[in-house]
Amino acid sequence: MDRRSFLLTAAGGLASAGASRMAYAEPAAEAPRFNTANHLWQAAYDKALAVLAANVQIMPYVSKPVLIEGAVYQGIWQECGPHEALVYRKFRPDVARNSHMTFFELQRADGQLPANNKIIETGFGQIQMVVPIAATAWELARATEDSALLEVAYRACSAWDGWLMRYRNTRSTGLVEGFCTYDTGHDNSPRWAGMPNQCPNKDARTHHPIATLPRLCPDLSATVYGGRRALAEMATALGKTSEADRWTAQAEHIRGLILSKLYVPEDAAFYDLDAKGDFVRVRSDILSRVCGEHVPDQALFDTLWTRQLHNPAAFWAPYPLTSVAMDDPAFVGSIPANSWGGATQALTALRAGRWFDHYGRAAEFSQMMNPWCAALIRDMTFRQQMDPRTGAFTHAEAAGYSPAALVMVDYSWRLVGVCEEADDLHWNVRPGHEAAQATHLSMATDAGRSAVMAYRANGADLGLSGTPIGRIEGGAARLVTNKQGKPRHLIGIEPQAQTIRLRLAGQPARQLTLHANERVTL
């Protein structure tokens, strides 16, 4: 079934929960396969998969397995759990679905989604959101043609948006308010210095009587923006045209408020605005979170990129990205455990795939992925954070952290493998890369085909269900095709210019030179 057929089926309500492709509880029959002659890389990749398999567990109140955070975090959190399970979905599609349904099944009658579901409790004492659960649910439902999930997610996420506007818009600004540290998951961050970790009496509808609370938060508001964009897409898929228009208008409204109220041009930064009307001037990963939901347009992003995100004095450390800019007076350089005050966090690395390519920074993404993988391979324990200057992981924290393991798996495929997007396949060919040593990869696409890459000599052969697509030799490049393997364009994915030889099936060979982030239409 193609995407259009899925939309028509969803709109007509023809598919039932029992007919859903995702209604099972077992590993994928054809999990992705990544085999390389680089033994150190293979060992780290396999260890990462073992960590993830061990972190598939059943939490209280929900009888189906989910992907927990791991290490000391024995549970699943709304800010990250659904997104992590989405990244893992090719290996455990049931877990991806369950990790979303957990939040929907535990939703309160007034629309509040839990912040987490842990062994010890289901938490409602903060909102704790970053990647919108509406966005990941929509991506999962669309990719797997799961109309039952689509309908449940649309109802639940619509109600959640309503709850946020009732209880987290007390200043009637239209922006989302932060009441405590855990709302944004920024543990031990100078952004929240002096503020309580949780809402009083574990009730996320209220805040402590502190003069500077509540705050208008750019990242929480960006999460709502991204959620509304997803709700508009879901409404369209369900045939609710007027509701789709309403969600689109509401999304653009809150985006405009973020840009007009919470961005400070002279600093090239987004900040919280407290109840006294003062900005909380700590340059933190609010920036990457706002970019993760594509709030800035390209021109504004380019400013943020130059002055902040790709600035080696600010966030672009040898091991990017820091959680607070290194040239910010509040930067915590001692790198204590569980610190969003400066450490480079695995969660930030995992979320980078949501915005680097969107803003045309595929080449620079390679400069982030390579040191991250090198650090993971050196350490092999998969922990939460590392020193951005040395790449040393914080061993005061427990091993076996799912986001770190997912970074190893996800980055391996983004560096030298094939990645499936909504409408395309991205074939990332890097013949000289250390992970591309006689490497053979295969992945089942959502359309039921097998995407295969095989590195030999000075290039890689690409194929789809036994049909050759072509071969790229020499330098690095990304070939973008549609789901049937028809070439669309090439992208330069390395900072240095790359000369490649492109051999597409049925066409004469071509030699091209690709510059960083250059796009060549085929």
N, C-alpha and C positions, 0 to 999 in steps of 0.2 A: 504493500500500500504506500503510495507516495504521500508527500506532506499535504497536498491539496485534498486528497481523498480522506486523510485523517481529519482535516478541519471540517469537511462536510459530514463525516460520520459523527464527530463530536457534536457538531451543531444540531444534528438530527437526533442525537441521543440513542443511537442504534447499538452501541457497544455496551456491554454490561460488565460489572466487576468480574464476573466469572470468566468472561471472554478476554480479559486483559492479559496482554503478553507478560506482564510483570507479576502475575498472581501465582508465584511459586517461591519456595524457600530453599534454594540450592545454588551452588556456584554456577557460573556461566559454563555452558557446555563447551564453548570455544573461547576460553580466556585468551587474552593477548599473549603472544610468545615473543620473548626478547632473548636472543642468544648471541653472545659476543665472545671472541677469542681473548678479549682483555679480561683476565681472570679476576683482577681486583674489582673491576666495574661489575662483572657478573655476580661476584660474591655480595657486593653491596646491594645490587638490585634484588637478588634472591632473599637477602636478609630483610630488606624493606618489605617484601611481600609476606615474609613470615611474621613480621611485626604486625602487619595489617590483619592477617588471618587470626592472630591471637587476640586482636582487639575487636573482633566481631563477637559480640556478647549480647545476652538478653538482660535488659534492665527491668526494674519493677514496673508493674501496671500494664506493660505491653509485652505480649507473649512472643513477639518475633524478633530475630536478631538485628542489631544495629551496629554501626561502626562507632565505637566510643573513642574519646580523645586519647586515652592511654596514658602511660606513665603514672603520675599521681592523680590524674583526672579520670576517675572511674564513673563516667557518664557521658552524655551527649548534650552539647550546648547549641542553642539556636544560632548564635553568631557564626558558627563554623561547621557544626555536624552535618547539616544537609549538604553544604558545599563539598565537604570532604568525601561524603558518600557518593556524590555526583561524580567526582574525579575517579572514584573507585568502581564506578558502575559497570565497566566492562568486565571486571573480575567477579563482582557480586551484585548483579542487578536487583536481586531481592532485597539486599541490604540497603541499596540506594533508595528503593521505594519505602522500606520500613523506617528509614532514618528521617523521612519526611512525614510519614503517617503518624509517627510517635507524637509529634507536636500537634498535629491536627486532632488526633484522638484524645489528647489530654487538654485540649482547649477548653476554657471555661465558658459558661453560658453567656457571659457578657462580652465575649470575643477575645479575651486575653490568652495569648499563647504562652506556654511556659518558657522561662529562660533556659531551663535545662531539665533533664531527667537523669538523676544520679542514683547510685545504689542506696544512698541515705535519704534522699528526698526528691520530690519534684518541686523545682524552685520557681516561685512567682515574685521574688523579692527585688527583681530588677528586670529590665527589658532585654538587655544583653543581645543586641543585634548588630551585625556588620553586613555580611552578604545577605541580600534579601531572600528569605525562604520562598517568597512568591516567584522570584527569578529562577532559582534552582529547580523548584517544582515544575515550572513551565518548561524549562529546558528538558527535564527528565520526561515529562509527559509527552512532549512533542517528539523527542528522539525515539521513544519506545511505543508511540501510538497508544498511550494508556489513557483512554477517555474517562475511565472511572477516577483515576488520580486527578485528572484535569478538573473534573467537576468538584471533587472534594477540596482541592487546593484553591479553587476560585472562591468557593463559599468561605473557607477558613481565612484566607488572606484578605478578603474583603472585610470580614468582621474584625480582623486584627487592625487593619487600617482605621476602621471606625473607632476601635478602642483607643488607639494612639491619639486620635484627634480629640477624643473626650477627656482623656486623662493626662496626656503629655502635650497639651496646647493651652496650658492654664493662663498664659499671657496673651492668648488670642492673636498670635502673630502668624499662625499657619505653619510655623516651623516646629520641629520636634524637640522637646526639652529633655535634658539630662538631669537626673536627680542625684546620682551617685556614681562612684567609680566603676562599679560592675556593669552599669548600663552600656558602656562602650567596651567592656572587657579590658580596660587599660590598667591592669594591676600594677601598683607601685610606680605609676607614671607621675611626673611633676605636673602634668596637665591637671590632675585631680588632687594636688597636694593640699592636705588639711581637710579634705572632704570625706564623708563616710563612704565605706565600701558598698553598703547596701541600704535600701530604703527602710524606714522605721517599721518594726514589727513584720518585716518581710512582705510588705504591701507596696507593690510598685506604683500604686495610684497616689502615693503621698511622698513628701520629702521632709527631711529634717528642717526645723525652724532656723535656717541659716540665711543671713541677709543676702548672700550672693546667689542663692538658689531660688528658682531653677535656672539653668543655663540653656540658651539656644545653641544646639550642637550641629555643626555642619555635617558630620559623618552620619549621625542618626537621621538627619533630614535627607541625606543622600540615599540612605537605605530605603526610606519611604519613597523617594523619587524612583529608584530602581524597581521597587515593588509595584508601584503604580504603572510603570511602563509594561511590566510583565502582566499585570492585571488587564491592561488594555489588550494585549495580545491574546490572553486567555479568553476574554470576552468576545473578541473577534472570532476565535476558534469555536466558541460556543454559540455563535450566531446572535450575540447580544450587541448589536451595532451601536445603539444609543449609549449603552453602558461603556463600551469601548471608547467612544468619543469623550465621555465624562472622565474616565480614568486618564486619558491622554491630556485633557485640559488641566486636570488636577496635578498631574505630574509636572507639566510645564510651569504651573503656578508655583509649586514648591521649589523647583529648580531656580526660577527667577528670584525667589526670596533668598535662597542660599547665596547666590551670586551678588545680590544687591545689599544684603545685610551682614554677611559673615565673611566676606573676602576683603582683605586689606591690601590694596595694590602696592603701596610703598614697601611692604614686607614680602609681597608675592606669597601670601599665606592665608589659609582659612583658620579662623579661631572661634572658640566658644565665646558667646556674649553673655555675661552674667546678668543677674537681676538688677544690678546697679547701673547697667549700661556700659560696663567696662569689658574690653576684650581680655581674654586669658592668653597672653602672648607667649605661648610655648609652641614652637614649630615642631609638630609631631606628625605621626603617620596618619593623622586626619587627611593630609594631602593625598596619599596614595588611596585612601578609602573613598574620597570624593571622586578621584579619577576612576576608581574601580567601577563606579556607577555611571561614568561618562557625563558627569555634571559639567566640567569645563568644555568649551568648544576647542577646536584645534589651536586657535591663536592663543587662548589663555593657557592651554596645556603647554604649549611651546615655551611660554614664559615660566611656568612652574618647573618645567623640565630643566631649563637653562639655569635658573637661579636657585633651585632647591633640589629636585629629585636626582638630577644627574650632576650636581655640583659636588666635587670630591671634598669640599670643605664642609658640606652639609649632610646630605643623606647618602651620597654615592661613595661609601667606604670601599676598601678592598673586597669586603664581603657585604654587598648591599642587601637590603636597604635598612638603615638604622631606624629605630622607633622614635627617636628624637634627633634633630639635626645636631651634628657634632660641634657646630659653631654656635649653638644656642647655649646661653649661660646655664640652662637647666639640665643639660646633657649629663647623664650619670655614667661616667667613664669607668667606674670600678666594676661594672657588669655583675651586680648581685643576681641571685636566683629570681626567676619569674619577674623580670624587670622590663616594663615598657618605657623605661626612662632613657634607653640608649641602645640596648642589645638589638642585634639583628634576629628577628623572630621568624620561625618556620611558617607561621600563619601568613605573614606578610609575603614571604616568598611564594607560597602556594597560591595566593590571590593575585599575584602579578600577571598570570596568564589571562586575567579578565580585562586587562587594560593596555599592556605593552603593544600588542598587535593592533588594537583598536586605534591607537594614536600613532601608528606607523613607526614603532621602535623595535622591530624584530631583531635588527643587528645588535643593538645595545642589550637586548634581552639575553643574547648569547654571552655577553660579558658578565651577566648576573648568574646565569645558570651554571657556567663552567666552574667558578670558584665555589659555588654552593655544593655541586656534586663532588668536587675535590675534597671539601671539608667533610662531607658525609662519608666518603670512602676512607679517609684517614681515621675517622673516629669510630664508625660502625656501630654506635650505640643508639642513635636516633633520639636525640634530646630536643628540648623546646627551643633553645636559643644559643647564640654564639657571640663571641666578641667580634664586632664588625671590623676590627683592625687586624686580628690574627687568625680568625676562623676557628678559634678554640671553643668547643662547646662547653657549656656550664655544667660541670659534673656534680654540682650540689643538687642537681635535679635528677629525677629518675629517668631511666632509659625506656625505650619503647613507645615513643610519642607518635601518634598517627600522622599529624601534619608533616613531620620531618620525613617519615617513610614515604608519604605521598609525593613529597618534593623529589625524592630520588627517582621514583617511578615515573612521575609526570615529566620531569625534566629530561629523563633518558629518551623518551619518545619525542619530546619537542626538539631535542638536539639532533638526533640521528634517525628518527622514525616517522611514522605517519600518524597524524592526529585528525580526528573527525570533528568538524564543526557543523553548524546547523544545516548548511547547504553545500558544503565543500569538503574535500579531503586535502589536507596539507601534507605534502611529501617533503620532509626536511632531509636534504642530502648533504652530508659533510664527509667526503671521502677521507680527508686527512685527520679526522677527529679520533681521539684515543678510544672512544666508545665504538668506533666503526672499523673494528679489526675482524675481518671475515664475518661480519655481523649479519644475522638473518632474523627478520622480524615478520610477524603475521598478526593480523587483527581482523576480527569479524566486524563488518560495518553494520549500521542499523538497517541497511537495505538487504542484509543477508548475504553480502558478498565477502570474499576474503581478500584483504589488502595485504600485499606481500612486498617486502623490500629485501634485496640481497646484495650485500657489498662484496665486490670482487675486483681485483686489480685496482684501478684508480677511479672507481666509480660505483654506482649502485643501479641495479635493475629494479624497475617498478612494475607491478602487475596487479590485476584485479580479477580474482576467480579464474586464474589460468590464462587470462588475456593480457598480453604485454601492453603496457602504457608507454614505456620508453626507458631511456637510460640517461643519467647525468654523470659526466666525467670531469675530472680536473678539480675545480673549486667547489665551493659550497653554494647551494641555492635551495629555495623552496619552490617546488612546482605545485600550483594550486589547480585541482581538477574538480569537476562536479562529481556527484556520487556515482556516476556511470563511468568515470575515468576520462571524460573529455577535458583536455587541457584548457585552462582559462588564462593564467598568467604565471610569470616567474617573479620571485621577490628576492632581493639581496639580503641575506641573513647574517652577514659578517661585517664588522666595522671596516675591514680592508676590502678593496675592490677584488672581485673574484672572476677569473676567466674560466668559463665552463664550455663543455661541448655537450649539446643537447641532441639526443636522438629520440625523436617521437615516432611511435609506430606508424608506418606508412608514409613518413615524411623524410626528406633529406636531412642529414646532420647539419646543425648550425653551431657556430662558435659565437659566444656572446661574452661581454664583460659587464658584470653586475656590480654596481656601487651599493654602499650601505643603504638599505631600505628602499632601493629602487624597485619599481614595479614595471614589468615589461609584459604587455598584452600579447597573447599568442593567437 
